[in-house]
Every structure is written in structure tokens, then in C-alpha cells.
């Protein structure tokens, strides 16, 4: 049997069938090679296992990071508390120093006042003692009892 082509050329059916089979075979081979390349690019079971290991490691590292982050926050808040406490103690120390110096000044003033009073009292006492004591001038005769001169 003969098939007529576009130009009225007679092509044997077997020849046409062999051409069709050859072209189908080439196309199948081409598809096979493409599929083989695609599969070669696909990860194998080792890659899936490695991916699971990486995911587990990532989860562990994330947990560690969260723990370290919360620990850092705790230490930062503790640091702020300590800074506040240091500032408070420094202020308290400053106030105590002021009170101490004020008290020392008062005590110094009280001592000076006491000394001046003591000096004043001592001078007054000396003056009183001088005035109360018999005074002698000249030849050693007391002036508080002036002798009566009769002549």
C-alpha cells in the first residue's frame, strides 16, 4: 500500500512507519536525558537526612539563643538595679558626710564658745581675785585698809 504525500509522491508505508518509529525513539531518548538531568539535580536521601540534622541543630541553637537572650535581659535589669543602688548609696554617703561636717562644725563652735567663756570667766575671776585680794604697793602696806593718820 502506498500513501500519497503533499506532491503526489508515493512513500512506502513501511518507510513512513520506520521514520515515525525513529523520530519517536529519538524523542523518547531526548525526554529520558532531560528527565535524567532533572533527577540528577534533585536532592537524594542523604540530602534529606542532612536537612533534618540542620533543622534539629537550628532548633537547638534557637533555644540556646533565646535562653542567652533572656539571661542577658536579666543581667541588664540586675545591672540597672545595682547602678540605682550605687547611686542611692553614694547620695546617702554624701548626706552623711554633710551631717558629719555640720555636727563637727557645731562641736567646734561649741568648744570655741566654751573656751571663750572659760577665758572670759578666767579673766573675770582673775580680775575679781585682784580686786578682792589685798593690794600692796610701795613698801608692802595694804591699801584696802588705809591707816588713819592722826597727828
C-alpha positions as CSV (number, residue, x, y, z in Angstrom):
1,X,0.0,0.0,0.0
2,X,1.2,3.4,-0.9
3,X,0.4,6.7,0.7
4,X,0.3,9.9,-1.3
5,X,2.2,12.8,0.0
6,X,1.7,16.5,-0.5
7,X,3.3,16.4,-4.0
8,X,1.7,13.3,-5.1
9,X,4.8,11.4,-4.2
10,X,4.3,7.9,-3.2
11,X,6.0,6.9,0.1
12,X,6.0,3.4,1.1
13,X,4.1,2.8,4.3
14,X,6.9,0.8,5.9
15,X,9.3,3.5,5.3
16,X,7.0,6.0,6.8
17,X,6.5,3.7,9.8
18,X,10.2,3.4,10.3
19,X,10.7,7.2,10.2
20,X,7.9,7.6,12.7
21,X,9.4,5.0,15.0
22,X,12.9,6.6,14.7
23,X,11.5,10.0,15.5
24,X,9.5,8.7,18.4
25,X,12.6,6.8,19.6
26,X,14.7,10.0,19.4
27,X,12.1,12.0,21.2
28,X,11.9,9.3,24.0
29,X,15.7,9.4,24.3
30,X,15.6,13.2,24.5
31,X,12.9,13.1,27.2
32,X,14.9,10.4,29.0
33,X,18.0,12.5,29.0
34,X,16.1,15.6,30.2
35,X,14.4,13.6,33.0
36,X,17.8,12.2,34.0
37,X,19.3,15.7,34.3
38,X,16.3,16.8,36.3
39,X,16.6,13.9,38.6
40,X,20.3,14.5,38.9
41,X,19.6,17.9,40.2
42,X,17.1,16.6,42.8
43,X,18.4,16.0,46.3
44,X,18.8,12.4,47.3
45,X,18.0,10.7,50.6
46,X,21.4,11.9,52.0
47,X,20.4,15.5,51.4
48,X,17.1,15.0,53.2
49,X,18.9,13.4,56.1
50,X,21.4,16.2,56.2
51,X,18.5,18.7,56.1
52,X,16.8,17.1,59.1
53,X,20.1,17.3,61.0
54,X,20.4,21.0,60.1
55,X,16.9,21.7,61.2
56,X,17.4,20.0,64.5
57,X,20.7,21.9,65.0
58,X,18.8,25.1,64.1
59,X,16.1,24.4,66.7
60,X,18.7,23.8,69.4
61,X,20.6,26.9,68.5
62,X,17.4,28.9,68.6
63,X,16.6,27.6,72.1
64,X,20.2,28.5,73.2
65,X,19.8,31.9,71.7
66,X,16.5,32.5,73.5
67,X,18.0,31.3,76.8
68,X,21.0,33.6,76.4
69,X,18.8,36.5,75.4
70,X,16.7,36.1,78.5
71,X,19.8,35.7,80.6
72,X,21.2,38.9,79.1
73,X,17.9,40.8,79.8
74,X,18.1,39.5,83.4
75,X,21.7,40.7,83.8
76,X,20.9,44.0,82.3
77,X,18.0,44.6,84.7
78,X,20.2,43.5,87.6
79,X,22.9,45.9,86.4
80,X,20.4,48.7,86.3
81,X,19.3,47.8,89.9
82,X,22.9,47.8,91.0
83,X,23.6,51.2,89.4
84,X,20.5,52.6,91.1
85,X,21.7,51.1,94.4
86,X,25.2,52.6,94.0
87,X,23.7,56.0,93.2
88,X,21.4,55.8,96.2
89,X,24.3,54.7,98.5
90,X,26.5,57.5,97.1
91,X,23.8,60.0,97.8
92,X,23.3,58.6,101.3
93,X,27.0,58.8,101.9
94,X,27.1,62.4,100.7
95,X,24.3,63.3,103.1
96,X,26.0,61.6,106.0
97,X,29.2,63.4,105.2
98,X,27.3,66.7,105.2
99,X,25.7,65.9,108.5
100,X,29.0,64.8,110.0
101,X,30.7,68.0,108.9
102,X,27.8,70.1,110.2
103,X,28.0,68.3,113.5
104,X,31.8,68.8,113.7
105,X,31.4,72.5,113.0
106,X,28.8,72.8,115.8
107,X,31.0,70.9,118.1
108,X,34.0,73.1,117.1
109,X,31.9,76.3,117.6
110,X,30.7,75.0,121.0
111,X,34.3,74.3,122.0
112,X,35.4,77.7,120.9
113,X,32.4,79.3,122.7
114,X,33.2,77.3,125.8
115,X,36.9,78.3,125.6
116,X,36.0,81.9,125.1
117,X,33.6,81.7,128.0
118,X,36.2,79.9,130.1
119,X,38.8,82.6,129.1
120,X,36.3,85.3,129.9
121,X,35.4,83.6,133.2
122,X,39.1,83.1,134.0
123,X,39.8,86.7,133.2
124,X,36.8,87.8,135.2
125,X,37.9,85.6,138.1
126,X,41.4,86.9,137.9
127,X,40.0,90.4,138.0
128,X,37.8,89.6,140.9
129,X,40.7,88.0,142.7
130,X,42.8,91.0,142.1
131,X,40.1,93.3,143.4
132,X,39.3,91.1,146.4
133,X,42.8,90.4,147.4
134,X,44.6,92.9,149.4
135,X,46.8,95.0,147.2
136,X,50.2,96.1,148.2
137,X,52.0,98.9,146.7
138,X,55.1,100.6,147.8
139,X,56.5,99.3,151.0
140,X,54.2,96.4,151.4
141,X,51.4,98.1,153.3
142,X,47.9,97.1,152.4
143,X,45.9,99.8,150.7
144,X,42.5,98.4,151.4
145,X,42.9,99.4,155.0
146,X,44.3,102.8,154.8
147,X,45.8,103.7,158.1
148,X,44.3,106.6,159.9
149,X,46.8,109.2,160.3
150,X,46.4,111.2,163.4
151,X,48.6,114.0,164.0
